[in-house]
Amino acid sequence: MTARAVKAFTDLQRAHAATAQAMLRCGERVARAEEVADSETAELAKVCGSAEAAAEILGRTTRDVRRIIKIDRERRGST
C-alpha cells in the first residue's frame, strides 16, 4: 500500500514538472510567433507605404499597426 502511494505521488510530481515544461515551450513558441507577425506587419506597412493601408488589409486599427511598427523598430535597433 505504501509503495503505491509513493509511486502515485512521484508520478504526480513528474506530471507537474512535464506540464510546467510544456507551458514554457508553448510560451516561447507564442513569443516567437508574435515577433514574426510583428515583423511581417511592419514590413507590410513599409511595402504599402502607410500604416493605414496595412491596417485595412489586416483588419486591425491604424493605432495598433503603428504600435507594432514602433515595437519592431525598437527590437531591430536592440539586436
N, C-alpha and C positions, 0 to 999 in steps of 0.2 A: 504494500500500500504506500509506504513512504517513498519508494523508488519511483512509483508512477507520479506521485505529487511533485517530486523533484524534477522528473523529466518534463512534466507539463509546464512547470514554472520556467525551466530552461528553454523549452520551445516557445513560450510566450515572450521571453526576453529576446530570443533570436528574431521572432516575428516583429517585435517593436523596432529592433535595430534595422531589419530589412526595410520596414516601412519608412523609417527616417532616411535611409539612403536613397530609396526610390523618390521620396519627396524632394530631396536635394537635387538629384539628377533631373527631375522634371522641372524644377525651378530654374536650373541652369539652361535647359533647352528653351524654356519660355523666354528667358532673358536674351538668349542669342537670337531667337525668332523676332523679338521686339526690336533688337538692334538692326537686324536685316531689314525689317519692314520700315523702320525709321529712315534708314539709309536710302532705300528704294523710293520712299515718299519724297525725300529731299531731292533725289535725282530726277524724279518725275516733275517736280516743280521747276527745276532748272531747265529741263528739256522743254516744258510747256511755256516757260518764260514768266510764270507767275504762280504764286501760291493759290490764287483764286481758281485758276484752271485746274490745278492738281486736286484741289478740294472738291470741285464739282465732279471730276472724274471718279474720285474715290468715295464720294458720298460723305465727306467729312466737312467740318467747318473750316473756314479760312483761318480762323484763330488757331485751331488745332494744328493745321498744316504749318503755320508759321512757328508754332511752338516746337514742332518736330524738327523743322529746319534749323532752328536755333540749337536744339539739343545735338543734332547731328554735327553741326559746325564745331561746337564745343568738344564733342567726342573726337572728331578728326584732329582738332588742334592739340588735344592732350596725348595723342598717340604718336 
